[in-house]
Each structure stands twice: as structure tokens, then as C-alpha cells.
Amino acid sequence: MQERKEINVEIGQRIKEAREKAGLTQERFSELIGLGPKSVSALERGTVGISITTLKRICSVLSIPSDQILFGRTEKNDVSDLTVSLEQLSPEEYRIVKEMVLKLLEAFALKK
């Protein structure tokens, strides 16, 4: 049995969580990232490390940032709703909203 390094176990757990959240089986996931199912299983169990190439493929397939796999969840605001609304604005409206947001951010920075 291969020795499991703590970092590999943590990364493997994060990969498994992200894969399951995406609704993918190990078999389908392995096809999408170009690895065999046994390799995906080993990654998720933390018995092997991950290469940069594989990390890039995983992040691309799951549409997640590499930080999520490497460091875990980082608390960030979900801006997807705001993005949808901003995309509906005319170029002039967008410019006005952008200026307002930048001024607000500047004011928040002054308060710190």
C-alpha cells in the first residue's frame, strides 16, 4: 500500500467533492480529464500526487479555479447574479455603474 501524504489526501478530497458537486462519476470524470478510472481513484484517495497538467485539466472540466483544489474553499462573494444584471445594461449605463462602484470601493478603502 502506498503512503498517503497529508497534502495529497486534502487535494484528493477536494477533487472528489468538486467532481461529485458537478454530478460526475469517476468513470465519466476520468474520460473528460484523460486519465484512467484507477488513476482518478488514486488521486481522490490521496495515494498519488497531482501534476500541474492534470490540475489544469481538472479545473477546466469542473470550471473551478485551481485555488479551490489546492487551498480549499476561499470565502468569496458570489458575483454571478450581479454579472447577469450588468450584462443587460447599455454601454453608457455600464460605464456609470462602474464609476459608482469604483467610488464606493475607494470610500470603503478609506474607512479601513
Secondary structure, 3 states (H helix, E strand, C coil): CCCCCHHHHHHHHHHHHHHHHCCCCHHHHHHHHCCCHHHHHHHHHCCCCCCHHHHHHHHHHHCCCHHHHHHCCCCCCCCHHHHHHHHCCCHHHHHHHHHHHHHHHHHHHHHC
